[in-house]
Amino acid sequence: MILDSRTIQSTPQSGARAGYDGAKRRKGSKVHAAVDTLGHLLALHVTPADEQDRSQVGELAEAVQKITENNVERAYVDQGYTGENAAQAAAQHGIQLEVVKHTEVKHGFVLLPRRWVVERSFAWAARFRRLARDYERLSQTLEGIHYFAFAFLMLENITRLLTQS
């Protein structure tokens, strides 16, 4: 499993529940996602953008273990999930966090092992116009649209595989 988040810029409709993400310098909502090693969505949680990634680990880990019937043992995360609290929250649900760090010397683009899978999943979701910005009044609606988008993507892949054979 791979955990990450992305900030979606708010609109006037979602402005009341939006927070400010200082790292991205944008006001909006943060979508915290857990995907499998193929990039399929397992769990999702929407918060204001000022929420920390590491504080959402427990909720995502619980949802993933419920969906997979406690089959997940390891989660790959970026450096935003470092710290004892995040590791303990994952460990309570039987998941070990493995932080994938940047190399010491970076020259240009560096492909991080396993981390690119979740970034690709976010790119897939970004193809849906409704997910380009946060147009929704309720965070549950934004979550539902994400689940719909990923279900559509999985059906598209299945259809493509069936027509090739």
N, CA and C atoms as an extended XYZ file, in Angstrom:
495
Properties=species:S:1:pos:R:3:atomname:S:1:resname:S:1:resid:I:1 pbc="F F F"
N         0.850       -1.169        0.000 N   MET     1
C         0.000        0.000        0.000 CA  MET     1
C         0.896        1.233        0.000 C   MET     1
N         0.413        2.291       -0.595 N   ILE     2
C         1.146        3.545       -0.674 CA  ILE     2
C         0.206        4.665       -0.249 C   ILE     2
N         0.674        5.525        0.646 N   LEU     3
C        -0.122        6.650        1.154 CA  LEU     3
C         0.449        7.956        0.638 C   LEU     3
N        -0.428        8.880        0.309 N   ASP     4
C        -0.010       10.235       -0.045 CA  ASP     4
C        -1.230       11.143       -0.025 C   ASP     4
N        -0.984       12.422       -0.236 N   SER     5
C        -2.082       13.384       -0.287 CA  SER     5
C        -1.809       14.401       -1.378 C   SER     5
N        -2.883       15.055       -1.806 N   ARG     6
C        -2.748       16.164       -2.747 CA  ARG     6
C        -3.727       17.250       -2.342 C   ARG     6
N        -3.352       18.481       -2.598 N   THR     7
C        -4.189       19.613       -2.270 CA  THR     7
C        -4.946       20.043       -3.521 C   THR     7
N        -6.256       20.188       -3.362 N   ILE     8
C        -7.113       20.638       -4.454 CA  ILE     8
C        -7.573       22.047       -4.119 C   ILE     8
N        -7.357       22.972       -5.033 N   GLN     9
C        -7.713       24.365       -4.807 CA  GLN     9
C        -9.217       24.522       -4.638 C   GLN     9
N        -9.598       25.376       -3.689 N   SER    10
C       -11.015       25.562       -3.401 CA  SER    10
C       -11.656       26.557       -4.370 C   SER    10
N       -12.972       26.557       -4.367 N   THR    11
C       -13.789       27.493       -5.124 CA  THR    11
C       -14.719       28.170       -4.123 C   THR    11
N       -15.483       29.168       -4.527 N   PRO    12
C       -16.410       29.800       -3.577 CA  PRO    12
C       -17.399       28.826       -2.940 C   PRO    12
N       -17.767       27.755       -3.650 N   GLN    13
C       -18.700       26.780       -3.092 CA  GLN    13
C       -18.093       26.020       -1.921 C   GLN    13
N       -16.803       25.724       -1.987 N   SER    14
C       -16.155       24.926       -0.942 CA  SER    14
C       -15.351       25.779        0.030 C   SER    14
N       -15.357       27.068       -0.151 N   GLY    15
C       -14.493       27.948        0.624 CA  GLY    15
C       -14.678       27.891        2.122 C   GLY    15
N       -15.875       27.590        2.606 N   ALA    16
C       -16.127       27.596        4.045 CA  ALA    16
C       -15.357       26.492        4.765 C   ALA    16
N       -15.121       25.362        4.132 N   ARG    17
C       -14.423       24.262        4.794 CA  ARG    17
C       -12.974       24.131        4.357 C   ARG    17
N       -12.504       25.050        3.524 N   ALA    18
C       -11.143       24.978        2.999 CA  ALA    18
C       -10.141       25.486        4.028 C   ALA    18
N        -8.932       24.954        3.953 N   GLY    19
C        -7.827       25.400        4.788 CA  GLY    19
C        -6.686       25.854        3.899 C   GLY    19
N        -5.656       26.449        4.510 N   TYR    20
C        -4.532       26.959        3.741 CA  TYR    20
C        -3.348       26.012        3.870 C   TYR    20
N        -2.872       25.509        2.736 N   ASP    21
C        -1.693       24.651        2.694 CA  ASP    21
C        -0.487       25.534        2.441 C   ASP    21
N         0.321       25.740        3.486 N   GLY    22
C         1.470       26.629        3.379 CA  GLY    22
C         2.537       26.104        2.441 C   GLY    22
N         2.706       24.794        2.357 N   ALA    23
C         3.727       24.226        1.476 CA  ALA    23
C         3.383       24.448        0.009 C   ALA    23
N         2.118       24.327       -0.334 N   LYS    24
C         1.702       24.516       -1.728 CA  LYS    24
C         1.236       25.946       -2.000 C   LYS    24
N         1.103       26.728       -0.940 N   ARG    25
C         0.636       28.114       -1.029 CA  ARG    25
C        -0.710       28.205       -1.735 C   ARG    25
N        -1.642       27.397       -1.247 N   ARG    26
C        -2.964       27.395       -1.858 CA  ARG    26
C        -4.009       27.059       -0.806 C   ARG    26
N        -5.185       27.642       -0.973 N   LYS    27
C        -6.304       27.387       -0.085 CA  LYS    27
C        -7.182       26.326       -0.737 C   LYS    27
N        -7.537       25.319        0.051 N   GLY    28
C        -8.366       24.277       -0.521 CA  GLY    28
C        -8.547       23.104        0.407 C   GLY    28
N        -8.770       21.954       -0.187 N   SER    29
C        -8.968       20.706        0.540 CA  SER    29
C        -7.821       19.769        0.219 C   SER    29
N        -7.532       18.893        1.166 N   LYS    30
C        -6.478       17.909        0.964 CA  LYS    30
C        -7.123       16.531        0.882 C   LYS    30
N        -6.786       15.809       -0.163 N   VAL    31
C        -7.285       14.459       -0.373 CA  VAL    31
C        -6.175       13.496        0.033 C   VAL    31
N        -6.422       12.722        1.075 N   HIS    32
C        -5.476       11.721        1.561 CA  HIS    32
C        -5.915       10.382        0.983 C   HIS    32
N        -5.014        9.704        0.273 N   ALA    33
C        -5.393        8.473       -0.414 CA  ALA    33
C        -4.437        7.337       -0.078 C   ALA    33
N        -4.985        6.138       -0.073 N   ALA    34
C        -4.215        4.904        0.047 CA  ALA    34
C        -4.506        4.085       -1.202 C   ALA    34
N        -3.454        3.708       -1.929 N   VAL    35
C        -3.608        2.920       -3.144 CA  VAL    35
C        -2.807        1.634       -3.011 C   VAL    35
N        -3.190        0.630       -3.802 N   ASP    36
C        -2.415       -0.605       -3.807 CA  ASP    36
C        -1.221       -0.438       -4.741 C   ASP    36
N        -0.450       -1.506       -4.931 N   THR    37
C         0.777       -1.395       -5.717 CA  THR    37
C         0.513       -1.198       -7.208 C   THR    37
N        -0.731       -1.392       -7.640 N   LEU    38
C        -1.093       -1.126       -9.039 CA  LEU    38
C        -1.675        0.270       -9.226 C   LEU    38
N        -1.928        0.964       -8.131 N   GLY    39
C        -2.482        2.307       -8.216 CA  GLY    39
C        -3.974        2.376       -8.042 C   GLY    39
N        -4.614        1.269       -7.680 N   HIS    40
C        -6.063        1.265       -7.467 CA  HIS    40
C        -6.379        1.812       -6.085 C   HIS    40
N        -7.389        2.627       -6.015 N   LEU    41
C        -7.764        3.289       -4.776 CA  LEU    41
C        -8.313        2.292       -3.765 C   LEU    41
N        -7.757        2.321       -2.542 N   LEU    42
C        -8.234        1.484       -1.452 CA  LEU    42
C        -9.062        2.287       -0.461 C   LEU    42
N        -8.553        3.451       -0.078 N   ALA    43
C        -9.251        4.293        0.896 CA  ALA    43
C        -8.932        5.746        0.599 C   ALA    43
N        -9.837        6.615        1.038 N   LEU    44
C        -9.702        8.042        0.750 CA  LEU    44
C       -10.322        8.826        1.893 C   LEU    44
N        -9.723        9.976        2.184 N   HIS    45
C       -10.245       10.838        3.236 CA  HIS    45
C        -9.971       12.285        2.837 C   HIS    45
N       -10.967       13.153        2.978 N   VAL    46
C       -10.833       14.564        2.608 CA  VAL    46
C       -10.840       15.415        3.867 C   VAL    46
N        -9.864       16.325        3.969 N   THR    47
C        -9.758       17.245        5.096 CA  THR    47
C        -9.466       18.644        4.565 C   THR    47
N        -9.565       19.668        5.424 N   PRO    48
C        -9.064       20.982        5.008 CA  PRO    48
C        -7.565       20.887        4.720 C   PRO    48
N        -7.056       21.739        3.865 N   ALA    49
C        -5.666       21.637        3.413 CA  ALA    49
C        -4.648       21.898        4.518 C   ALA    49
N        -5.057       22.498        5.626 N   ASP    50
C        -4.092       22.766        6.685 CA  ASP    50
C        -3.865       21.575        7.617 C   ASP    50
N        -4.540       20.453        7.369 N   GLU    51
C        -4.325       19.238        8.168 CA  GLU    51
C        -3.009       18.575        7.765 C   GLU    51
N        -2.312       18.021        8.745 N   GLN    52
C        -1.053       17.336        8.495 CA  GLN    52
C        -1.302       15.936        7.937 C   GLN    52
N        -0.416       15.489        7.052 N   ASP    53
C        -0.536       14.150        6.486 CA  ASP    53
C        -0.425       13.084        7.561 C   ASP    53
N         0.518       13.273        8.468 N   ARG    54
C         0.778       12.240        9.475 CA  ARG    54
C        -0.385       12.040       10.437 C   ARG    54
N        -1.270       13.026       10.562 N   SER    55
C        -2.404       12.872       11.472 CA  SER    55
C        -3.535       12.045       10.855 C   SER    55
N        -3.450       11.726        9.568 N   GLN    56
C        -4.498       10.968        8.888 CA  GLN    56
C        -4.142        9.498        8.702 C   GLN    56
N        -2.963        9.096        9.156 N   VAL    57
C        -2.497        7.725        8.948 CA  VAL    57
C        -3.417        6.713        9.621 C   VAL    57
N        -3.823        6.981       10.842 N   GLY    58
C        -4.656        6.042       11.586 CA  GLY    58
C        -5.970        5.758       10.887 C   GLY    58
N        -6.630        6.792       10.422 N   GLU    59
C        -7.921        6.622        9.754 CA  GLU    59
C        -7.784        5.855        8.438 C   GLU    59
N        -6.728        6.193        7.661 N   LEU    60
C        -6.515        5.476        6.404 CA  LEU    60
C        -6.137        4.016        6.653 C   LEU    60
N        -5.276        3.775        7.635 N   ALA    61
C        -4.852        2.408        7.943 CA  ALA    61
C        -6.037        1.557        8.388 C   ALA    61
N        -6.892        2.133        9.206 N   GLU    62
C        -8.079        1.401        9.660 CA  GLU    62
C        -8.988        1.051        8.482 C   GLU    62
N        -9.207        2.001        7.595 N   ALA    63
C       -10.073        1.764        6.434 CA  ALA    63
C        -9.476        0.706        5.509 C   ALA    63
N        -8.172        0.762        5.294 N   VAL    64
C        -7.520       -0.204        4.406 CA  VAL    64
C        -7.584       -1.607        4.997 C   VAL    64
N        -7.318       -1.733        6.277 N   GLN    65
C        -7.352       -3.055        6.902 CA  GLN    65
C        -8.770       -3.628        6.900 C   GLN    65
N        -9.754       -2.771        7.034 N   LYS    66
C       -11.146       -3.227        6.984 CA  LYS    66
C       -11.482       -3.740        5.580 C   LYS    66
N       -11.043       -3.021        4.556 N   ILE    67
C       -11.330       -3.392        3.172 CA  ILE    67
C       -10.581       -4.660        2.765 C   ILE    67
N        -9.308       -4.765        3.177 N   THR    68
C        -8.474       -5.887        2.753 CA  THR    68
C        -8.484       -7.045        3.742 C   THR    68
N        -9.306       -6.952        4.774 N   GLU    69
C        -9.396       -7.981        5.810 CA  GLU    69
C        -8.043       -8.241        6.468 C   GLU    69
N        -7.361       -7.169        6.858 N   ASN    70
C        -6.076       -7.194        7.585 CA  ASN    70
C        -4.960       -7.887        6.811 C   ASN    70
N        -4.901       -7.700        5.506 N   ASN    71
C        -3.847       -8.299        4.691 CA  ASN    71
C        -2.681       -7.371        4.401 C   ASN    71
N        -2.777       -6.106        4.739 N   VAL    72
C        -1.706       -5.158        4.447 CA  VAL    72
C        -0.727       -5.133        5.611 C   VAL    72
N         0.548       -5.295        5.298 N   GLU    73
C         1.585       -5.294        6.329 CA  GLU    73
C         2.494       -4.086        6.252 C   GLU    73
N         2.666       -3.509        5.053 N   ARG    74
C         3.619       -2.425        4.880 CA  ARG    74
C         3.000       -1.327        4.031 C   ARG    74
N         3.312       -0.074        4.396 N   ALA    75
C         2.855        1.081        3.620 CA  ALA    75
C         4.061        1.949        3.288 C   ALA    75
N         4.189        2.312        2.039 N   TYR    76
C         5.251        3.203        1.592 CA  TYR    76
C         4.719        4.631        1.634 C   TYR    76
N         5.495        5.518        2.236 N   VAL    77
C         5.069        6.907        2.421 CA  VAL    77
C         6.216        7.848        2.098 C   VAL    77
N         5.889        9.136        1.916 N   ASP    78
C         6.932       10.125        1.707 CA  ASP    78
C         7.341       10.719        3.051 C   ASP    78
N         8.199       11.722        3.002 N   GLN    79
C         8.748       12.282        4.236 CA  GLN    79
C         7.741       13.092        5.033 C   GLN    79
N         6.565       13.349        4.490 N   GLY    80
C         5.518       14.033        5.231 CA  GLY    80
C         4.889       13.157        6.306 C   GLY    80
N         5.185       11.882        6.276 N   TYR    81
C         4.613       10.937        7.231 CA  TYR    81
C         5.621       10.475        8.276 C   TYR    81
N         6.736       11.172        8.410 N   THR    82
C         7.721       10.796        9.412 CA  THR    82
C         7.227       11.166       10.800 C   THR    82
N         7.766       10.508       11.770 N   GLY    83
C         7.408       10.817       13.150 CA  GLY    83
C         6.847        9.601       13.864 C   GLY    83
N         6.956        9.640       15.173 N   GLU    84
C         6.535        8.523       16.008 CA  GLU    84
C         5.017        8.351       16.006 C   GLU    84
N         4.268        9.452       15.998 N   ASN    85
C         2.799        9.350       16.040 CA  ASN    85
C         2.241        8.635       14.813 C   ASN    85
N         2.768        8.939       13.634 N   ALA    86
C         2.292        8.288       12.413 CA  ALA    86
C         2.632        6.803       12.433 C   ALA    86
N         3.840        6.462       12.865 N   ALA    87
C         4.250        5.058       12.926 CA  ALA    87
C         3.402        4.286       13.929 C   ALA    87
N         3.101        4.899       15.063 N   GLN    88
C         2.275        4.230       16.075 CA  GLN    88
C         0.837        4.052       15.587 C   GLN    88
N         0.300        5.063       14.908 N   ALA    89
C        -1.067        4.965       14.388 CA  ALA    89
C        -1.181        3.833       13.381 C   ALA    89
N        -0.162        3.664       12.536 N   ALA    90
C        -0.174        2.565       11.570 CA  ALA    90
C         0.038        1.224       12.274 C   ALA    90
N         0.927        1.202       13.249 N   ALA    91
C         1.222       -0.043       13.964 CA  ALA    91
C         0.013       -0.563       14.735 C   ALA    91
N        -0.860        0.323       15.183 N   GLN    92
C        -2.076       -0.109       15.873 CA  GLN    92
C        -2.968       -0.949       14.971 C   GLN    92
N        -2.814       -0.775       13.679 N   HIS    93
C        -3.617       -1.525       12.713 CA  HIS    93
C        -2.782       -2.581       11.994 C   HIS    93
N        -1.573       -2.861       12.502 N   GLY    94
C        -0.731       -3.912       11.949 CA  GLY    94
C         0.009       -3.536       10.691 C   GLY    94
N         0.256       -2.253       10.483 N   ILE    95
C         0.949       -1.786        9.284 CA  ILE    95
C         2.252       -1.113        9.694 C   ILE    95
N         3.315       -1.463        8.990 N   GLN    96
C         4.615       -0.838        9.213 CA  GLN    96
C         4.824        0.231        8.137 C   GLN    96
N         5.142        1.459        8.554 N   LEU    97
C         5.401        2.536        7.595 CA  LEU    97
C         6.849        2.480        7.144 C   LEU    97
N         7.059        2.565        5.843 N   GLU    98
C         8.408        2.633        5.292 CA  GLU    98
C         8.528        3.941        4.517 C   GLU    98
N         9.346        4.846        5.030 N   VAL    99
C         9.511        6.167        4.429 CA  VAL    99
C        10.504        6.067        3.278 C   VAL    99
N        10.062        6.463        2.086 N   VAL   100
C        10.919        6.494        0.907 CA  VAL   100
C        11.484        7.898        0.816 C   VAL   100
N        12.795        8.023        1.068 N   LYS   101
C        13.433        9.339        1.125 CA  LYS   101
C        14.074        9.690       -0.204 C   LYS   101
N        14.214       10.992       -0.402 N   HIS   102
C        14.929       11.487       -1.583 CA  HIS   102
C        16.402       11.158       -1.433 C   HIS   102
N        17.068       11.001       -2.552 N   THR   103
C        18.502       10.765       -2.503 CA  THR   103
C        19.198       12.017       -2.009 C   THR   103
N        20.390       11.855       -1.519 N   GLU   104
C        21.144       12.988       -0.973 CA  GLU   104
C        21.455       14.036       -2.044 C   GLU   104
N        21.879       13.576       -3.202 N   VAL   105
C        22.234       14.495       -4.277 CA  VAL   105
C        21.196       14.349       -5.380 C   VAL   105
N        20.465       15.427       -5.634 N   LYS   106
C        19.450       15.397       -6.688 CA  LYS   106
C        19.888       16.288       -7.839 C   LYS   106
N        19.873       15.727       -9.008 N   HIS   107
C        20.116       16.490      -10.227 CA  HIS   107
C        18.947       16.214      -11.158 C   HIS   107
N        17.997       17.145      -11.232 N   GLY   108
C        16.833       16.952      -12.082 CA  GLY   108
C        15.818       16.024      -11.455 C   GLY   108
N        15.049       15.366      -12.298 N   PHE   109
C        13.982       14.480      -11.844 CA  PHE   109
C        14.567       13.170      -11.340 C   PHE   109
N        14.116       12.734      -10.168 N   VAL   110
C        14.539       11.457       -9.607 CA  VAL   110
C        13.290       10.617       -9.361 C   VAL   110
N        13.233        9.440       -9.953 N   LEU   111
C        12.104        8.538       -9.765 CA  LEU   111
C        12.304        7.776       -8.458 C   LEU   111
N        11.403        7.995       -7.504 N   LEU   112
C        11.502        7.330       -6.218 CA  LEU   112
C        10.807        5.974       -6.286 C   LEU   112
N        11.441        4.947       -5.733 N   PRO   113
C        10.835        3.625       -5.819 CA  PRO   113
C         9.484        3.584       -5.107 C   PRO   113
N         8.497        2.984       -5.750 N   ARG   114
C         7.146        2.761       -5.243 CA  ARG   114
C         6.323        4.031       -5.055 C   ARG   114
N         6.928        5.178       -4.915 N   ARG   115
C         6.201        6.418       -4.670 CA  ARG   115
C         5.508        6.919       -5.928 C   ARG   115
N         6.016        6.572       -7.079 N   TRP   116
C         5.431        7.065       -8.320 CA  TRP   116
C         4.043        6.495       -8.557 C   TRP   116
N         3.710        5.373       -7.936 N   VAL   117
C         2.420        4.728       -8.165 CA  VAL   117
C         1.276        5.629       -7.706 C   VAL   117
N         1.390        6.195       -6.520 N   VAL   118
C         0.317        7.054       -6.004 CA  VAL   118
C         0.263        8.366       -6.784 C   VAL   118
N         1.408        8.865       -7.211 N   GLU   119
C         1.415       10.091       -8.019 CA  GLU   119
C         0.716        9.842       -9.360 C   GLU   119
N         0.924        8.666       -9.930 N   ARG   120
C         0.233        8.311      -11.170 CA  ARG   120
C        -1.271        8.227      -10.943 C   ARG   120
N        -1.672        7.707       -9.792 N   SER   121
C        -3.102        7.617       -9.479 CA  SER   121
C        -3.726        8.998       -9.371 C   SER   121
N        -3.006        9.936       -8.758 N   PHE   122
C        -3.508       11.306       -8.681 CA  PHE   122
C        -3.596       11.930      -10.075 C   PHE   122
N        -2.662       11.596      -10.947 N   ALA   123
C        -2.714       12.104      -12.318 CA  ALA   123
C        -3.926       11.532      -13.056 C   ALA   123
N        -4.236       10.255      -12.815 N   TRP   124
C        -5.430        9.667      -13.418 CA  TRP   124
C        -6.679       10.414      -12.958 C   TRP   124
N        -6.751       10.699      -11.667 N   ALA   125
C        -7.921       11.399      -11.121 CA  ALA   125
C        -8.021       12.816      -11.672 C   ALA   125
N        -6.888       13.444      -11.924 N   ALA   126
C        -6.884       14.823      -12.414 CA  ALA   126
C        -7.457       14.933      -13.823 C   ALA   126
N        -7.568       13.812      -14.535 N   ARG   127
C        -8.164       13.855      -15.872 CA  ARG   127
C        -9.650       14.146      -15.823 C   ARG   127
N       -10.274       13.953      -14.670 N   PHE   128
C       -11.697       14.219      -14.521 CA  PHE   128
C       -11.877       15.689      -14.154 C   PHE   128
N       -12.612       16.404      -14.967 N   ARG   129
C       -12.767       17.845      -14.804 CA  ARG   129
C       -13.308       18.213      -13.424 C   ARG   129
N       -14.210       17.408      -12.895 N   ARG   130
C       -14.831       17.709      -11.611 CA  ARG   130
C       -13.833       17.607      -10.465 C   ARG   130
N       -12.703       16.921      -10.681 N   LEU   131
C       -11.701       16.767       -9.638 CA  LEU   131
C       -10.517       17.713       -9.816 C   LEU   131
N       -10.594       18.607      -10.798 N   ALA   132
C        -9.515       19.565      -10.999 CA  ALA   132
C        -9.493       20.618       -9.892 C   ALA   132
N       -10.663       20.977       -9.394 N   ARG   133
C       -10.817       21.898       -8.264 CA  ARG   133
C       -11.876       21.331       -7.341 C   ARG   133
N       -11.945       21.893       -6.151 N   ASP   134
C       -12.936       21.450       -5.182 CA  ASP   134
C       -14.196       22.294       -5.360 C   ASP   134
N       -15.151       21.785       -6.119 N   TYR   135
C       -16.393       22.490       -6.381 CA  TYR   135
C       -17.502       22.126       -5.399 C   TYR   135
N       -17.257       21.177       -4.524 N   GLU   136
C       -18.315       20.603       -3.703 CA  GLU   136
C       -18.474       21.316       -2.372 C   GLU   136
N       -19.704       21.409       -1.888 N   ARG   137
C       -19.975       21.992       -0.576 CA  ARG   137
C       -19.626       21.035        0.549 C   ARG   137
N       -19.812       19.732        0.305 N   LEU   138
C       -19.551       18.721        1.327 CA  LEU   138
C       -18.326       17.888        0.962 C   LEU   138
N       -17.521       17.573        1.958 N   SER   139
C       -16.340       16.747        1.696 CA  SER   139
C       -16.740       15.326        1.303 C   SER   139
N       -17.894       14.850        1.790 N   GLN   140
C       -18.353       13.509        1.426 CA  GLN   140
C       -18.651       13.420       -0.076 C   GLN   140
N       -19.130       14.496       -0.654 N   THR   141
C       -19.398       14.509       -2.091 CA  THR   141
C       -18.097       14.418       -2.873 C   THR   141
N       -17.073       15.140       -2.421 N   LEU   142
C       -15.764       15.081       -3.077 CA  LEU   142
C       -15.181       13.670       -2.979 C   LEU   142
N       -15.325       13.029       -1.832 N   GLU   143
C       -14.869       11.645       -1.677 CA  GLU   143
C       -15.608       10.729       -2.651 C   GLU   143
N       -16.920       10.878       -2.729 N   GLY   144
C       -17.721       10.041       -3.609 CA  GLY   144
C       -17.334       10.187       -5.064 C   GLY   144
N       -17.041       11.397       -5.486 N   ILE   145
C       -16.635       11.620       -6.879 CA  ILE   145
C       -15.290       10.945       -7.148 C   ILE   145
N       -14.390       10.970       -6.165 N   HIS   146
C       -13.114       10.269       -6.322 CA  HIS   146
C       -13.349        8.763       -6.490 C   HIS   146
N       -14.200        8.186       -5.633 N   TYR   147
C       -14.485        6.752       -5.751 CA  TYR   147
C       -15.114        6.430       -7.108 C   TYR   147
N       -16.013        7.277       -7.574 N   PHE   148
C       -16.626        7.074       -8.883 CA  PHE   148
C       -15.574        7.131       -9.990 C   PHE   148
N       -14.672        8.114       -9.909 N   ALA   149
C       -13.635        8.264      -10.934 CA  ALA   149
C       -12.726        7.036      -10.979 C   ALA   149
N       -12.332        6.531       -9.813 N   PHE   150
C       -11.457        5.364       -9.803 CA  PHE   150
C       -12.202        4.103      -10.244 C   PHE   150
N       -13.472        3.989       -9.938 N   ALA   151
C       -14.260        2.859      -10.437 CA  ALA   151
C       -14.346        2.915      -11.957 C   ALA   151
N       -14.552        4.110      -12.494 N   PHE   152
C       -14.601        4.281      -13.944 CA  PHE   152
C       -13.269        3.884      -14.574 C   PHE   152
N       -12.154        4.291      -13.958 N   LEU   153
C       -10.836        3.955      -14.486 CA  LEU   153
C       -10.594        2.448      -14.470 C   LEU   153
N       -11.035        1.777      -13.400 N   MET   154
C       -10.871        0.324      -13.335 CA  MET   154
C       -11.719       -0.368      -14.399 C   MET   154
N       -12.941        0.099      -14.599 N   LEU   155
C       -13.790       -0.480      -15.647 CA  LEU   155
C       -13.200       -0.254      -17.033 C   LEU   155
N       -12.611        0.910      -17.233 N   GLU   156
C       -11.968        1.214      -18.507 CA  GLU   156
C       -10.801        0.249      -18.763 C   GLU   156
N       -10.014       -0.033      -17.737 N   ASN   157
C        -8.896       -0.972      -17.876 CA  ASN   157
C        -9.390       -2.382      -18.174 C   ASN   157
N       -10.449       -2.805      -17.495 N   ILE   158
C       -10.998       -4.138      -17.726 CA  ILE   158
C       -11.527       -4.253      -19.154 C   ILE   158
N       -12.219       -3.225      -19.602 N   THR   159
C       -12.751       -3.221      -20.963 CA  THR   159
C       -11.629       -3.302      -21.982 C   THR   159
N       -10.576       -2.556      -21.753 N   ARG   160
C        -9.433       -2.573      -22.670 CA  ARG   160
C        -8.791       -3.953      -22.709 C   ARG   160
N        -8.643       -4.596      -21.559 N   LEU   161
C        -8.055       -5.920      -21.506 CA  LEU   161
C        -8.929       -6.961      -22.209 C   LEU   161
N       -10.247       -6.857      -22.039 N   LEU   162
C       -11.150       -7.814      -22.662 CA  LEU   162
C       -11.204       -7.662      -24.169 C   LEU   162
N       -11.083       -6.459      -24.675 N   THR   163
C       -11.133       -6.256      -26.128 CA  THR   163
C        -9.828       -6.646      -26.809 C   THR   163
N        -8.730       -6.667      -26.061 N   GLN   164
C        -7.442       -7.055      -26.645 CA  GLN   164
C        -7.334       -8.561      -26.809 C   GLN   164
N        -8.013       -9.322      -25.958 N   SER   165
C        -7.847      -10.785      -26.051 CA  SER   165
C        -8.922      -11.442      -26.867 C   SER   165
